[in-house]
Amino acid sequence: MYKKLLYNHMLLLERASELLEENRLREAEFMFKQVLKQNPKNGKALFGLGRICMRLEQYDNAIYYLKRACEHLPKMLDPLYALADAFIAVGSPVDAKTVLEYTLSVARHNAQAHYHLGQFYLDYGFIDNARNVFEAGLSCPHSAITVFMLHELIKLTEGEKLNDYLTLLDSLAADIDNPRVQIVVHYAKAKAYEKLSDVDTAFSHYQQANSAQHELCDFHTSAMQPFFEYLKQSFNQDFFNKPADKVKATFTPVFIVGLPRTGSTLLEQMLIQHSQVGSMGESTVISDDIVPYLSMRNEAPFPDCVKTLSTSMLDHCRNLYVDEIKRHRVAEEAVINKLPANFQNIGLIYKMFPDARFIHITREFMPNAWSVYSNHFAEDEPYFCSLQEYQLYSDMTDDVMTHFKAMLPRNIHTLSYEKLLEEPEREIRKALNFMYQKYEPECMEFHKSHKVVTTLSKAQVRKPLNAAPLINWKKFETQINKELASAHSGVNSPV
Protein backbone atom coordinates (compact mmCIF):
# COMPACT_ATOMS: atom_id res chain seq x y z
CA MET A 1 0.00 0.00 0.00
CA TYR A 2 2.82 2.40 0.95
CA LYS A 3 4.71 1.63 -2.27
CA LYS A 4 1.59 2.29 -4.33
CA LEU A 5 1.02 5.64 -2.57
CA LEU A 6 4.66 6.58 -3.13
CA TYR A 7 4.38 5.68 -6.80
CA ASN A 8 1.21 7.80 -7.17
CA HIS A 9 2.99 10.73 -5.52
CA MET A 10 5.87 10.37 -7.99
CA LEU A 11 3.46 10.38 -10.92
CA LEU A 12 1.59 13.42 -9.60
CA LEU A 13 4.84 15.30 -8.96
CA GLU A 14 6.16 14.45 -12.40
CA ARG A 15 2.96 15.59 -14.10
CA ALA A 16 2.73 18.73 -11.93
CA SER A 17 6.30 19.64 -12.86
CA GLU A 18 5.47 19.21 -16.56
CA LEU A 19 2.43 21.49 -16.19
CA LEU A 20 4.56 24.05 -14.39
CA GLU A 21 7.05 24.04 -17.27
CA GLU A 22 4.11 24.58 -19.67
CA ASN A 23 2.98 27.52 -17.46
CA ARG A 24 -0.33 25.77 -16.71
CA LEU A 25 -0.10 27.04 -13.18
CA ARG A 26 -3.58 26.29 -11.80
CA GLU A 27 -3.46 22.67 -12.89
CA ALA A 28 0.05 22.27 -11.49
CA GLU A 29 -1.03 23.88 -8.22
CA PHE A 30 -3.94 21.43 -7.89
CA MET A 31 -1.63 18.43 -8.31
CA PHE A 32 1.03 19.68 -5.91
CA LYS A 33 -1.67 20.26 -3.29
CA GLN A 34 -3.01 16.75 -3.85
CA VAL A 35 0.42 15.42 -2.91
CA LEU A 36 0.53 17.64 0.20
CA LYS A 37 -2.84 16.35 1.37
CA GLN A 38 -1.29 12.92 1.71
CA ASN A 39 2.14 14.13 2.83
CA PRO A 40 2.34 17.73 4.18
CA LYS A 41 6.13 17.43 4.38
CA ASN A 42 6.76 16.61 0.71
CA GLY A 43 9.56 19.03 -0.15
CA LYS A 44 9.18 18.81 -3.93
CA ALA A 45 5.48 19.68 -3.76
CA LEU A 46 6.24 22.60 -1.43
CA PHE A 47 8.97 23.80 -3.80
CA GLY A 48 6.58 23.51 -6.74
CA LEU A 49 3.96 25.65 -4.98
CA GLY A 50 6.65 28.18 -4.07
CA ARG A 51 7.67 28.45 -7.72
CA ILE A 52 4.05 28.93 -8.76
CA CYS A 53 3.60 31.74 -6.22
CA MET A 54 6.75 33.39 -7.55
CA ARG A 55 5.36 33.37 -11.09
CA LEU A 56 2.06 34.77 -9.84
CA GLU A 57 3.99 37.43 -7.90
CA GLN A 58 2.43 36.20 -4.63
CA TYR A 59 5.69 36.66 -2.80
CA ASP A 60 4.53 36.31 0.80
CA ASN A 61 2.98 32.95 -0.04
CA ALA A 62 6.12 32.01 -1.96
CA ILE A 63 8.26 32.67 1.11
CA TYR A 64 5.98 30.46 3.23
CA TYR A 65 6.20 27.50 0.83
CA LEU A 66 9.89 27.94 0.00
CA LYS A 67 10.92 28.08 3.67
CA ARG A 68 9.15 24.78 4.23
CA ALA A 69 10.65 23.34 1.05
CA CYS A 70 14.14 24.23 2.27
CA GLU A 71 13.45 22.41 5.57
CA HIS A 72 12.39 19.23 3.81
CA LEU A 73 14.91 19.35 0.95
CA PRO A 74 18.09 20.07 2.96
CA LYS A 75 20.42 18.84 0.18
CA MET A 76 18.84 20.87 -2.62
CA LEU A 77 20.14 24.35 -3.38
CA ASP A 78 17.47 25.51 -5.86
CA PRO A 79 14.83 26.12 -3.14
CA LEU A 80 17.36 28.30 -1.29
CA TYR A 81 18.07 30.37 -4.42
CA ALA A 82 14.33 30.77 -4.99
CA LEU A 83 13.80 31.82 -1.36
CA ALA A 84 16.51 34.49 -1.74
CA ASP A 85 14.75 35.77 -4.88
CA ALA A 86 11.46 35.93 -2.96
CA PHE A 87 13.04 37.98 -0.16
CA ILE A 88 14.49 40.39 -2.74
CA ALA A 89 11.04 40.69 -4.35
CA VAL A 90 9.47 41.78 -1.03
CA GLY A 91 12.23 44.33 -0.42
CA SER A 92 14.17 42.35 2.16
CA PRO A 93 17.74 42.04 0.82
CA VAL A 94 19.09 41.41 4.33
CA ASP A 95 17.13 38.16 4.50
CA ALA A 96 18.22 37.28 0.96
CA LYS A 97 21.85 37.83 1.95
CA THR A 98 21.41 35.57 4.98
CA VAL A 99 19.97 32.80 2.80
CA LEU A 100 22.70 33.06 0.15
CA GLU A 101 25.50 33.18 2.73
CA TYR A 102 24.00 30.13 4.44
CA THR A 103 23.81 28.37 1.07
CA LEU A 104 27.50 28.97 0.51
CA SER A 105 28.33 27.76 4.02
CA VAL A 106 26.73 24.37 3.29
CA ALA A 107 27.97 24.17 -0.33
CA ARG A 108 31.54 25.44 -0.21
CA HIS A 109 32.55 23.36 -3.22
CA ASN A 110 29.62 24.41 -5.39
CA ALA A 111 30.48 27.05 -8.01
CA GLN A 112 26.86 28.06 -8.44
CA ALA A 113 26.56 28.92 -4.74
CA HIS A 114 29.55 31.25 -5.14
CA TYR A 115 28.09 32.78 -8.30
CA HIS A 116 24.68 33.53 -6.75
CA LEU A 117 26.19 35.18 -3.67
CA GLY A 118 28.74 37.07 -5.76
CA GLN A 119 25.98 38.45 -8.00
CA PHE A 120 24.01 39.52 -4.93
CA TYR A 121 27.03 41.42 -3.62
CA LEU A 122 27.51 43.04 -7.03
CA ASP A 123 23.85 44.08 -7.27
CA TYR A 124 24.00 45.82 -3.88
CA GLY A 125 27.38 47.46 -4.36
CA PHE A 126 29.62 45.30 -2.15
CA ILE A 127 32.30 45.05 -4.84
CA ASP A 128 35.17 43.67 -2.73
CA ASN A 129 32.89 40.97 -1.30
CA ALA A 130 31.81 40.01 -4.80
CA ARG A 131 35.39 39.80 -6.04
CA ASN A 132 36.42 37.60 -3.09
CA VAL A 133 33.48 35.21 -3.50
CA PHE A 134 34.02 34.83 -7.26
CA GLU A 135 37.73 34.25 -6.71
CA ALA A 136 36.99 31.55 -4.12
CA GLY A 137 34.52 30.00 -6.56
CA LEU A 138 37.32 29.33 -9.06
CA SER A 139 38.63 26.60 -6.77
CA CYS A 140 35.36 24.64 -7.14
CA PRO A 141 35.02 21.92 -9.79
CA HIS A 142 34.91 23.79 -13.08
CA SER A 143 31.77 24.10 -15.20
CA ALA A 144 30.04 26.64 -17.43
CA ILE A 145 29.30 28.80 -14.37
CA THR A 146 33.07 29.21 -13.90
CA VAL A 147 33.16 31.10 -17.21
CA PHE A 148 30.52 33.54 -15.96
CA MET A 149 32.47 34.09 -12.73
CA LEU A 150 35.63 34.77 -14.73
CA HIS A 151 33.73 37.26 -16.88
CA GLU A 152 32.70 39.18 -13.77
CA LEU A 153 36.16 38.94 -12.20
CA ILE A 154 37.86 40.31 -15.31
CA LYS A 155 35.57 43.35 -15.23
CA LEU A 156 36.60 43.93 -11.59
CA THR A 157 40.35 43.25 -11.97
CA GLU A 158 43.45 45.08 -13.24
CA GLY A 159 47.04 43.94 -13.73
CA GLU A 160 48.88 40.65 -14.10
CA LYS A 161 46.09 38.60 -12.54
CA LEU A 162 44.28 38.94 -15.86
CA ASN A 163 46.83 36.61 -17.49
CA ASP A 164 45.91 33.85 -15.01
CA TYR A 165 42.25 34.31 -15.88
CA LEU A 166 43.03 34.11 -19.60
CA THR A 167 44.90 30.84 -19.11
CA LEU A 168 41.93 29.39 -17.23
CA LEU A 169 39.52 30.62 -19.94
CA ASP A 170 41.59 28.85 -22.60
CA SER A 171 41.33 25.61 -20.65
CA LEU A 172 37.58 25.96 -20.10
CA ALA A 173 36.86 26.93 -23.71
CA ALA A 174 38.44 23.68 -24.89
CA ASP A 175 36.15 21.62 -22.65
CA ILE A 176 32.81 23.44 -23.05
CA ASP A 177 30.84 23.01 -26.27
CA ASN A 178 27.87 25.26 -25.44
CA PRO A 179 27.74 28.12 -28.03
CA ARG A 180 26.25 30.63 -25.58
CA VAL A 181 29.00 29.92 -23.06
CA GLN A 182 31.58 30.30 -25.84
CA ILE A 183 30.15 33.77 -26.53
CA VAL A 184 30.78 34.73 -22.89
CA VAL A 185 34.32 33.29 -23.17
CA HIS A 186 35.03 35.67 -26.06
CA TYR A 187 33.58 38.68 -24.20
CA ALA A 188 35.65 37.82 -21.14
CA LYS A 189 38.85 37.39 -23.17
CA ALA A 190 38.17 40.60 -25.05
CA LYS A 191 37.81 42.59 -21.84
CA ALA A 192 40.98 41.04 -20.40
CA TYR A 193 43.06 41.82 -23.51
CA GLU A 194 41.59 45.34 -23.60
CA LYS A 195 42.76 45.92 -20.01
CA LEU A 196 46.18 44.50 -20.95
CA SER A 197 46.33 47.05 -23.82
CA ASP A 198 46.36 44.39 -26.55
CA VAL A 199 43.81 46.25 -28.66
CA ASP A 200 43.94 44.07 -31.79
CA THR A 201 43.45 40.79 -29.90
CA ALA A 202 40.72 42.37 -27.81
CA PHE A 203 38.83 43.57 -30.88
CA SER A 204 39.19 40.15 -32.52
CA HIS A 205 37.46 38.53 -29.53
CA TYR A 206 34.75 41.21 -29.46
CA GLN A 207 34.14 40.46 -33.14
CA GLN A 208 33.91 36.72 -32.52
CA ALA A 209 31.52 37.21 -29.59
CA ASN A 210 29.22 39.54 -31.49
CA SER A 211 29.32 37.52 -34.69
CA ALA A 212 28.39 34.32 -32.83
CA GLN A 213 25.54 36.06 -31.04
CA HIS A 214 24.34 37.68 -34.26
CA GLU A 215 23.95 34.22 -35.79
CA LEU A 216 21.44 33.39 -33.05
CA CYS A 217 19.19 36.35 -33.99
CA ASP A 218 16.15 35.52 -36.09
CA PHE A 219 15.49 38.97 -37.57
CA HIS A 220 17.32 42.06 -38.80
CA THR A 221 16.94 45.56 -37.42
CA SER A 222 15.67 46.80 -40.80
CA ALA A 223 12.52 44.73 -40.21
CA MET A 224 11.60 47.19 -37.44
CA GLN A 225 11.54 50.19 -39.78
CA PRO A 226 7.86 49.85 -40.87
CA PHE A 227 6.78 49.57 -37.22
CA PHE A 228 8.56 52.79 -36.24
CA GLU A 229 7.11 54.61 -39.26
CA TYR A 230 3.64 53.42 -38.34
CA LEU A 231 4.25 54.47 -34.74
CA LYS A 232 4.82 58.06 -35.87
CA GLN A 233 1.74 57.96 -38.12
CA SER A 234 -0.44 56.62 -35.31
CA PHE A 235 0.73 59.04 -32.62
CA ASN A 236 0.29 62.13 -34.77
CA GLN A 237 -0.95 65.63 -33.97
CA ASP A 238 -4.59 64.55 -34.21
CA PHE A 239 -3.96 61.85 -31.58
CA PHE A 240 -2.43 64.33 -29.14
CA ASN A 241 -5.04 67.01 -29.89
CA LYS A 242 -7.85 64.79 -28.61
CA PRO A 243 -8.82 65.86 -25.08
CA ALA A 244 -7.01 63.85 -22.41
CA ASP A 245 -8.65 62.57 -19.22
CA LYS A 246 -8.48 65.17 -16.47
CA VAL A 247 -6.53 62.97 -14.08
CA LYS A 248 -4.00 64.01 -11.49
CA ALA A 249 -1.88 61.13 -10.25
CA THR A 250 -0.88 61.00 -6.59
CA PHE A 251 2.71 60.58 -7.80
CA THR A 252 4.84 61.99 -10.63
CA PRO A 253 5.46 59.30 -13.27
CA VAL A 254 8.99 59.69 -14.64
CA PHE A 255 10.32 57.72 -17.61
CA ILE A 256 14.00 57.63 -18.57
CA VAL A 257 14.01 56.69 -22.27
CA GLY A 258 16.37 56.40 -25.21
CA LEU A 259 19.06 54.00 -26.34
CA PRO A 260 20.83 51.37 -24.22
CA ARG A 261 24.21 52.23 -22.66
CA THR A 262 23.56 55.97 -22.63
CA GLY A 263 23.86 56.42 -18.86
CA SER A 264 20.31 55.71 -17.74
CA THR A 265 21.48 53.66 -14.73
CA LEU A 266 23.86 56.42 -13.64
CA LEU A 267 21.12 59.04 -13.97
CA GLU A 268 18.65 56.87 -12.07
CA GLN A 269 21.10 56.20 -9.25
CA MET A 270 21.86 59.91 -8.89
CA LEU A 271 18.18 60.85 -8.85
CA ILE A 272 17.04 58.20 -6.36
CA GLN A 273 19.43 59.48 -3.69
CA HIS A 274 16.84 62.28 -3.46
CA SER A 275 14.42 61.84 -0.54
CA GLN A 276 11.35 62.16 -2.79
CA VAL A 277 12.46 60.04 -5.77
CA GLY A 278 12.07 56.28 -6.07
CA SER A 279 12.45 53.78 -8.90
CA MET A 280 10.76 50.68 -10.32
CA GLY A 281 13.93 49.85 -12.25
CA GLU A 282 13.45 48.69 -15.84
CA SER A 283 9.79 47.74 -15.44
CA THR A 284 8.11 46.09 -18.44
CA VAL A 285 4.59 46.53 -17.05
CA ILE A 286 3.50 48.61 -20.05
CA SER A 287 4.58 46.13 -22.73
CA ASP A 288 3.82 43.00 -20.67
CA ASP A 289 0.51 43.93 -19.01
CA ILE A 290 -1.00 47.19 -20.26
CA VAL A 291 -0.53 46.75 -24.02
CA PRO A 292 -1.83 43.13 -23.97
CA TYR A 293 -4.90 44.31 -22.03
CA LEU A 294 -5.63 47.02 -24.60
CA SER A 295 -4.98 44.61 -27.48
CA MET A 296 -7.52 42.20 -26.03
CA ARG A 297 -10.14 44.91 -25.34
CA ASN A 298 -9.83 46.55 -28.75
CA GLU A 299 -8.98 43.37 -30.68
CA ALA A 300 -6.02 45.06 -32.32
CA PRO A 301 -2.22 45.00 -31.99
CA PHE A 302 -0.12 47.91 -30.76
CA PRO A 303 -0.27 50.78 -31.69
CA ASP A 304 -3.76 50.35 -33.23
CA CYS A 305 -5.12 49.25 -29.86
CA VAL A 306 -4.39 52.75 -28.48
CA LYS A 307 -6.48 54.61 -31.04
CA THR A 308 -9.74 54.00 -29.16
CA LEU A 309 -9.35 54.53 -25.43
CA SER A 310 -12.34 54.84 -23.13
CA THR A 311 -12.07 56.29 -19.63
CA SER A 312 -12.69 52.86 -18.12
CA MET A 313 -9.84 51.35 -20.18
CA LEU A 314 -7.46 54.09 -19.13
CA ASP A 315 -8.50 53.71 -15.49
CA HIS A 316 -7.70 50.00 -15.70
CA CYS A 317 -4.32 50.77 -17.29
CA ARG A 318 -3.53 53.25 -14.53
CA ASN A 319 -4.48 50.68 -11.90
CA LEU A 320 -2.15 48.13 -13.50
CA TYR A 321 0.68 50.66 -13.35
CA VAL A 322 -0.04 51.62 -9.74
CA ASP A 323 -0.15 47.94 -8.78
CA GLU A 324 3.33 47.56 -10.26
CA ILE A 325 4.56 50.53 -8.21
CA LYS A 326 3.12 48.91 -5.07
CA ARG A 327 4.78 45.61 -5.96
CA HIS A 328 8.12 47.41 -6.10
CA ARG A 329 7.28 49.09 -2.78
CA VAL A 330 8.02 52.57 -4.10
CA ALA A 331 6.47 55.21 -1.83
CA GLU A 332 8.28 58.35 -2.99
CA GLU A 333 6.59 61.29 -4.70
CA ALA A 334 8.37 60.85 -8.05
CA VAL A 335 8.51 57.32 -9.46
CA ILE A 336 11.08 56.44 -12.15
CA ASN A 337 10.70 53.70 -14.76
CA LYS A 338 14.04 53.52 -16.55
CA LEU A 339 13.29 51.00 -19.32
CA PRO A 340 14.96 52.67 -22.36
CA ALA A 341 12.57 51.05 -24.86
CA ASN A 342 9.61 52.89 -23.33
CA PHE A 343 10.26 55.58 -25.95
CA GLN A 344 7.94 53.47 -28.12
CA ASN A 345 5.15 53.87 -25.56
CA ILE A 346 5.25 57.65 -25.08
CA GLY A 347 1.88 58.18 -26.79
CA LEU A 348 0.13 55.59 -24.63
CA ILE A 349 1.83 56.78 -21.45
CA TYR A 350 0.73 60.35 -22.14
CA LYS A 351 -2.90 59.25 -22.43
CA MET A 352 -2.61 57.40 -19.12
CA PHE A 353 -0.68 60.15 -17.33
CA PRO A 354 -0.90 63.56 -19.07
CA ASP A 355 1.58 64.96 -16.52
CA ALA A 356 4.19 62.23 -17.14
CA ARG A 357 7.80 63.40 -17.29
CA PHE A 358 10.04 61.88 -19.99
CA ILE A 359 13.81 62.29 -19.65
CA HIS A 360 15.48 61.44 -22.96
CA ILE A 361 19.10 60.68 -22.20
CA THR A 362 21.42 60.91 -25.20
CA ARG A 363 25.04 60.00 -25.91
CA GLU A 364 27.38 60.56 -28.84
CA PHE A 365 27.08 57.69 -31.29
CA MET A 366 30.63 56.28 -31.38
CA PRO A 367 31.14 55.79 -27.62
CA ASN A 368 27.54 54.63 -27.29
CA ALA A 369 27.86 52.07 -30.09
CA TRP A 370 31.14 50.81 -28.69
CA SER A 371 29.64 50.43 -25.20
CA VAL A 372 26.88 48.26 -26.66
CA TYR A 373 29.25 46.23 -28.85
CA SER A 374 31.71 45.57 -26.02
CA ASN A 375 29.14 44.39 -23.48
CA HIS A 376 27.29 41.10 -23.38
CA PHE A 377 23.51 41.44 -23.67
CA ALA A 378 21.79 38.11 -23.08
CA GLU A 379 18.95 38.95 -25.50
CA ASP A 380 19.25 37.84 -29.13
CA GLU A 381 18.61 41.30 -30.56
CA PRO A 382 20.65 42.08 -33.70
CA TYR A 383 21.38 45.71 -32.78
CA PHE A 384 23.13 44.52 -29.59
CA CYS A 385 25.70 42.51 -31.54
CA SER A 386 26.37 44.43 -34.77
CA LEU A 387 27.75 47.94 -35.12
CA GLN A 388 26.00 48.35 -38.48
CA GLU A 389 22.65 47.22 -37.12
CA TYR A 390 23.07 49.36 -34.02
CA GLN A 391 23.63 52.41 -36.20
CA LEU A 392 20.30 51.74 -37.90
CA TYR A 393 18.54 51.20 -34.57
CA SER A 394 20.08 54.40 -33.22
CA ASP A 395 18.90 56.38 -36.24
CA MET A 396 15.36 55.00 -35.97
CA THR A 397 15.20 55.72 -32.23
CA ASP A 398 16.40 59.29 -32.74
CA ASP A 399 13.81 59.75 -35.48
CA VAL A 400 10.96 58.56 -33.22
CA MET A 401 12.15 60.77 -30.35
CA THR A 402 12.36 63.81 -32.65
CA HIS A 403 8.73 63.12 -33.59
CA PHE A 404 7.54 62.85 -29.99
CA LYS A 405 9.48 65.95 -28.92
CA ALA A 406 7.59 67.93 -31.57
CA MET A 407 4.29 66.54 -30.26
CA LEU A 408 5.00 66.93 -26.52
CA PRO A 409 7.68 69.61 -26.06
CA ARG A 410 6.68 70.31 -22.43
CA ASN A 411 6.72 66.68 -21.33
CA ILE A 412 10.15 65.71 -22.69
CA HIS A 413 13.48 66.87 -21.27
CA THR A 414 16.67 65.98 -23.16
CA LEU A 415 19.76 65.27 -21.08
CA SER A 416 23.23 64.62 -22.53
CA TYR A 417 25.36 61.89 -20.93
CA GLU A 418 28.47 63.89 -21.78
CA LYS A 419 27.12 66.97 -20.00
CA LEU A 420 26.06 64.82 -17.04
CA LEU A 421 29.68 63.73 -16.59
CA GLU A 422 31.08 67.23 -17.18
CA GLU A 423 28.58 69.23 -15.08
CA PRO A 424 26.76 66.68 -12.90
CA GLU A 425 25.24 69.01 -10.32
CA ARG A 426 23.93 71.42 -12.95
CA GLU A 427 22.33 68.63 -15.01
CA ILE A 428 20.79 66.92 -11.98
CA ARG A 429 19.35 70.23 -10.80
CA LYS A 430 17.70 70.66 -14.21
CA ALA A 431 16.35 67.11 -14.21
CA LEU A 432 14.95 67.43 -10.69
CA ASN A 433 13.35 70.76 -11.54
CA PHE A 434 11.69 69.06 -14.52
CA MET A 435 10.38 66.45 -12.05
CA TYR A 436 9.04 69.17 -9.72
CA GLN A 437 11.71 68.47 -7.09
CA LYS A 438 14.33 70.65 -5.42
CA TYR A 439 17.98 69.70 -5.54
CA GLU A 440 19.51 67.72 -2.67
CA PRO A 441 23.32 67.34 -2.39
CA GLU A 442 22.97 63.62 -1.59
CA CYS A 443 22.47 63.09 -5.33
CA MET A 444 26.22 63.57 -5.82
CA GLU A 445 26.96 60.76 -3.32
CA PHE A 446 25.35 58.07 -5.51
CA HIS A 447 28.51 55.92 -5.65
CA LYS A 448 28.34 55.31 -1.88
CA SER A 449 24.83 53.87 -2.09
CA HIS A 450 23.94 50.21 -1.61
CA LYS A 451 20.62 50.45 -3.42
CA VAL A 452 20.12 47.58 -5.84
CA VAL A 453 21.40 47.83 -9.42
CA THR A 454 20.90 44.88 -11.76
CA THR A 455 21.97 46.36 -15.12
CA LEU A 456 25.34 45.98 -16.85
CA SER A 457 26.48 49.16 -15.08
CA LYS A 458 26.16 47.65 -11.59
CA ALA A 459 29.89 47.95 -10.79
CA GLN A 460 30.52 51.15 -12.74
CA VAL A 461 27.95 53.19 -10.79
CA ARG A 462 29.71 52.35 -7.51
CA LYS A 463 32.60 54.61 -8.55
CA PRO A 464 32.81 58.42 -8.55
CA LEU A 465 32.30 60.13 -11.89
CA ASN A 466 35.30 60.11 -14.23
CA ALA A 467 36.02 60.82 -17.88
CA ALA A 468 36.87 57.24 -18.87
CA PRO A 469 33.50 56.52 -20.58
CA LEU A 470 34.11 59.53 -22.84
CA ILE A 471 37.45 58.26 -24.17
CA ASN A 472 37.63 54.45 -23.71
CA TRP A 473 36.29 53.81 -27.21
CA LYS A 474 39.00 55.86 -28.92
CA LYS A 475 41.61 53.11 -28.76
CA PHE A 476 39.28 51.08 -31.00
CA GLU A 477 38.37 53.97 -33.30
CA THR A 478 40.15 52.54 -36.36
CA GLN A 479 38.47 49.14 -36.00
CA ILE A 480 35.04 50.66 -35.33
CA ASN A 481 35.23 52.87 -38.42
CA LYS A 482 36.37 49.94 -40.53
CA GLU A 483 33.48 47.81 -39.26
CA LEU A 484 30.94 50.54 -39.97
CA ALA A 485 32.44 51.26 -43.42
CA SER A 486 32.09 47.61 -44.40
CA ALA A 487 28.31 47.97 -44.15
CA HIS A 488 28.27 50.84 -46.63
CA SER A 489 30.50 48.95 -49.07
CA GLY A 490 28.30 45.85 -48.80
CA VAL A 491 30.97 43.72 -47.13
CA ASN A 492 29.70 41.50 -44.31
CA SER A 493 26.50 43.53 -44.16
CA PRO A 494 23.32 41.87 -42.83
CA VAL A 495 21.25 40.06 -45.41
Secondary structure, DSSP 8 states (H G I E B T S, - for coil): -HHHHHHHHHHHHHHHHHHHHTT-HHHHHHHHHHHHHH-TT-HHHHHHHHHHHHHTT-HHHHHHHHHHHHHH-TT-SHHHHHHHHHHHHTT-HHHHHHHHHHHHHH-TT-HHHHHHHHHHHHHTT-HHHHHHHHHHHTTS---HHHHHHHHHHHHH--STHHHHHHHHHHHHHHH---HHHHHHHHHHHHHHHHHTT-HHHHHHHHHHHHHHHHTT--S-GGGGHHHHHHHHHHSSHHHHHS-------SSEEEEEEESTTSSHHHHHHHHTTSTTEEE--S--HIIIIIHHHHHHHHT--TTGGGSS--HHHHHHHHHHHHHHHHHTT--SSEEEE--GGGGGGHHHHHHH-TT-EEEEEE--HHHHHHHHHTS--SS--GGGS-HHHHHHHHHHHHHHHHHHHHH-TTTEEEEEHHHHHHSHHHHHHHHHHHTT----GGGGGGGG------STTTTGGGS---SHHHHGGGGGHHHHHHHHHHHHHTSS---
